[in-house]
Amino acid sequence: MNSAKATVKVRPPPKPEDYRVAIIAPLEIESIAAIQLLDEKHEGRFPVTRGSGYVYTLGEMCGHNVIIATLPAGHEYGVGSAAALASQILSNFPDLWFGLLVGVAAGMPNLQCDDPRDIRLGDVLVALPMGENPGLINLDLGKWNSNGFELRRHGWMDKTYKLVLSAISQVKAEDYVQDEPSFLKHYEAMMKNGKCRKIFSKPRQESDGSYQADGSEGSTPSVWYGTIGSGSSVIKSASRRE
């Protein structure tokens, strides 16, 4: 088994006020994926004060100093836990510009719409406002009725920062002119690591109950942009997810 790892530079961390982006990855598997994207890792830790409940992974990504934060091992996952983590991050890193929430999710393809979206297991989803639709909606503030799911307007979350939207536009444009998506080099490096390959290899489509073979399947994850629903409960019903 090949256990090669991507080469990541290591250097002492800057000051807490020098970090600009927080990547919140509540689950361990999410933080492992985020760490693989670092171009440079900052070695060492900042002093921990009494009452602090978290430690962070520090590094550089695309020229920006970032922190990666996750919940303590064995900690219950939920909105309250994530909010407490975010509050502690703001206390420890006073000059952050914004935070990015990453995570695993369930998704179903929509092949009946005008712009079919064959979202498969292993693909990447990016929250992006589309027209009048927000980038992220709170499913906990909606309701189910005989016609399906009804979103209440106040279920919309805060608007995505213009800087983030601009960065997304740039990434999308670069991916169009390049032969392969910009994230692919990181994914390929992960696949060279035996442990990561077991966790992050794109699942065989036979394990996806919604998969419809069309001859275009491949091993490279696809990236999709649009509205993402976020909630505190796990929806295992396929009809509800649709």
N, C-alpha and C positions, 0 to 999 in steps of 0.2 A: 504494500500500500504506500502510495506516495504521500508523504506528510510535509511537502515543501510549503513554505509560507512566503507571502509577498514581502518584499523588502520595505520596511518602514523606518525612516530616520527617527532617532530618539534624541531629545534634548531637554534640559531643565524647563519647567513651566514658567511662563511670564507671570506678571502680577494678576490677581483676580480681576482687576478693572480693565485688563487688556483683552478679555474674552468678549466676543460679540454675538455668538450664536449658541443657543442651548438646544440640544437634540434630546428630547424626552422619549425614552424607550422603556416603558413600564415593565415589560417582561424580559427575562434574561435572553431569550432567543432573539428578541428585537435589538437588544444592546450589542449582542455578538455581531449581528449584521452591520450595525452602525459603525462599530470599531473597525471593521474590515475596510471601510471607506476612507479612513484617515490616511493622508499623505505623509504625515509626520506625527509621532506620538510624543507628548511631553511627559518626561519621567519625573517621578516625585509627587508629593502631595502637599496641599496647603495645610497649615495648622488647623486642627479640628477643635472647636470650642465646645464647652459643656452644653449639652442640649442638641447638638447637631446629630441628625439621624441618617446622614447620607455621605457617601464618598463618590467621587466622579472620575471618569476617564477623560483626560485632557489631550488635546492635539490640534493639528492644523488640517484644514480641508479647503482646497482651492484658494489658499492664501489667507484664510480667515481662521482665527483662533476659536475653537469650538469646545464645548463641554458635552459629554454624553452622560446622561443621568438615568438610573434605573431604580426600581423599588428594591428594598432589602430582600434577600432570599427568604422564601416562605411567607412573605407579606401578602395580605389579601389584595387582589387587584380590584380597582373600582374608581369611581369619580372622585370620592373623598381622598383616597390614597394619592391619586395623581395630582389633585389640587394641593395637598400638603407638600408633595415633592416640588411642584412649581413654585410654591411660596418660599421654600428653603433655598431654591436656586436663585431667586431674585435677591434674597438676603445675602447670599455668599458672593454673588457676581453682580455688582451694582450697575455696570454699564453695558448690559446686554441690549442688543437691538431688537431681537425677537427670538421666539422659540419655535421649534418644529416638532410636532408629535408624529412619531412613526409607530407602526404596529402591524400585526397580522390581522387578516380580515377574511370573511366569507364573501364570495361574490358569485353572481350567476350571469351567464351570457344573455344578451337580449338580441336575438337574431330576427325579430319581427319589426323593429323600428326602421325608419328611413336610412339611418346610418348604423348598420348592424355592428354590435360590439360583442365579439366572441371572446369574452374575458375568461381565461382558463386558469386553473390552479398553477401557482408559481409566477403569475404575471405581477407587474408593479402598477399600483394605482396612485395617482397624484391628484389631490384636491385642487380643483380649478373652477372658478365661477364661469358659467356658460350662459350668456344672455342674461335673463332675469333670474336664473337659478344660482344660488350661492355655491361656494366651494364646499361647504360643510354644513350639514344640518343635524340637529339633535333629535334623534329618534325617540328619546325618552319623553319629549314634549309633544309628540304626535299621538294619534289614536287610531286604533283599528276599528273599522265598521264593516257593514255588509258589502261595501264597494271596494274594500281594501284599506290601505293605509292613507290617512289624511294628515297632512303636515300643517301644524299651526304656524302662523307667520312668525310668532315670537320664538319658534323652535330654531330659527336661523341663528347661527353663531356669528361672532365678530367677523367683519370683512377681512379678507387676506390683505396684508400689507402690500402697497404698490411696489416696493422694492423686491418682494418675493415674486410677485407677478411678472415683473420685468426680468428677473433671473430665469423664471420658467420659460418665458418667451425666447430668451437667448439660448437656453438648452435645447428647446424644440427646434429652433432654426439651425443650430449646429448639427443636430442629429440628422436633419434632412440632407445636408451637404456632405456628411461623412459617410463612409461605407458601413459603419456600424454605430450603434448607440454609445454615447460617451461613458456610460456606466459599465459597459461590457468588459472592459479590462479588469475592473475590480471583481466582477463576477467570475471571470476566468481564473483570476488569482485564487479566489475562494475555492474553486473546484479542484485546485492542485493540493489543497489541504484536506487530508483524509477525513478529519473530524467534521470540517465544514461541508464537505461533499455529501456526507451522510445526512446532514440537516437541511442543506439548501439546494440540493439538486432539484431541478424542475421535475415534478411528479410525472409518471407515465400517464398518458391521457386515458388509459383504460380505467384508472382509479377515479376519474372524474365522471360522475353520473350524468352530467349535463353535456358531455362532450359529443360533438357531431363531426365525424371525420369528413374532411373536404379536400384532402390531398395537400393542404398547405401547412400541416403541422411541422414544427421544428423544435429544437432543444433550447433555443434562446428565448428568454422571457420577453414578453412585449410590454410596452409602457402605455398606459391609458390615462387620459386626463378628463376630469369632469367632477360632478357633484358626488360626494361621499357621505353616507349616513353613518353617524357615530352614536353609540348608545352603551349603556352599562350592562345590557343583557345579551346573551349569545342566542342568535336566531338559527336554529337547526332545521326549521321547516323550509323545504325548498319552495313551496307555494308562497310563503310569506316573503322570502328573499326576492322572488320574482316581482 
